[in-house]
Amino acid sequence: MKSMRVGAERVKEANAQRLLKDFENIAFKEGESVDDFAMRINAMAADLRTLGEAVEDTKVVKKMLRVLPQRYA
């Protein structure tokens, strides 16, 4: 039982690390609407919070503003 729990924690940590990397490298896709991008980045942040990572709303908004194409400025 204990080894199963340790394994589950490792998987959880690996998923969190992968999501953090994806969050840092997120980009606006060609043809994607702002609403679709906002939903995608918010879903990623929610998944990170579920895995125990502290993701502030301000961090999500700042990231979104940094990666949006210039035409939305």
Secondary structure in CASP SS format (residue, H / E / C, confidence):
PFRMAT SS
TARGET T0000
AUTHOR 0000-0000-0000
METHOD secondary structure of the structure
MODEL  1
M C 1.00
K H 1.00
S H 1.00
M H 1.00
R H 1.00
V H 1.00
G H 1.00
A H 1.00
E H 1.00
R H 1.00
V H 1.00
K H 1.00
E H 1.00
A H 1.00
N H 1.00
A H 1.00
Q H 1.00
R H 1.00
L H 1.00
L H 1.00
K H 1.00
D H 1.00
F H 1.00
E H 1.00
N C 1.00
I C 1.00
A C 1.00
F C 1.00
K C 1.00
E C 1.00
G C 1.00
E C 1.00
S C 1.00
V H 1.00
D H 1.00
D H 1.00
F H 1.00
A H 1.00
M H 1.00
R H 1.00
I H 1.00
N H 1.00
A H 1.00
M H 1.00
A H 1.00
A H 1.00
D H 1.00
L H 1.00
R H 1.00
T H 1.00
L C 1.00
G C 1.00
E C 1.00
A C 1.00
V C 1.00
E C 1.00
D H 1.00
T H 1.00
K H 1.00
V H 1.00
V H 1.00
K H 1.00
K H 1.00
M H 1.00
L H 1.00
R H 1.00
V H 1.00
L C 1.00
P C 1.00
Q H 1.00
R H 1.00
Y H 1.00
A C 1.00
END
